[in-house]
C-alpha cells in the first residue's frame, strides 16, 4: 500500500489538503501503477521547535 506522509507547518485549509492529496493520489495511480484503493496520504503538522536542519538549532515555539 503506497503511503505518503506530508510533514508541513500548520495553517493549511481542508481544501488545500484535498487538492494536494488528489495530486499525490493521481501520481501514484497514473504513474506509479498503484491501485486507487491502496493509496493513503497522511498530513502531519510540524509545530515550531519540533524539527531542525543540520547546523541549525530548532526554533522554539512562540507564545
Order of alpha helices (4+ residues) and beta strands (2+ residues): beta-alpha-beta
